[in-house]
Amino acid sequence: MTRFIAVDSSTIYDVCLNTYGSLDYLVKLMVDNDFEGVETFPKAGQEFLFDENLVVNQQVYRTNLDKNLKYATGEI
């Protein structure tokens, strides 16, 4: 499992896209991290664990990681 730290103004959807690169693993991400639901917002600095072997696009993941890019679209 790999660790991801949420940033201010991120949603659980942002965290899922930052980690897995797809919303296909949204439920897995929430279950694995005991996250309440899609209407709950991650706190800045909140840690999420994810399975790096399930990342949909490794190239995009590596680029974002190398450049420290994190999606944070704000409240829904």
Long-range contacts (C-beta under 8 A, 24 or more apart in sequence): 1-32, 1-49, 1-50, 1-51, 1-52, 2-49, 2-50, 2-51, 2-52, 3-47, 3-48, 3-49, 4-47, 4-48, 4-49, 4-50, 5-45, 5-46, 5-47, 5-48, 6-42, 6-43, 6-44, 6-45, 6-46, 6-47, 6-48, 7-44, 7-70, 7-72, 8-44, 8-72, 9-72, 9-73, 9-74, 9-75, 10-41, 10-42, 10-44, 10-70, 10-71, 10-72, 10-73, 11-38, 11-41, 11-42, 11-73, 11-74, 11-75, 11-76, 12-37, 12-38, 12-40, 12-41, 12-42, 13-38, 13-73, 13-76, 14-70, 14-71, 14-72, 14-73, 15-42, 15-48, 17-71, 18-64, 18-70, 18-71, 19-48, 19-50, 19-55, 20-50, 20-54, 20-55, 20-56, 21-55, 21-56, 21-57, 21-60, 21-61, 22-56, 22-57, 24-56, 25-50, 25-54, 28-54, 38-76, 39-76, 41-75
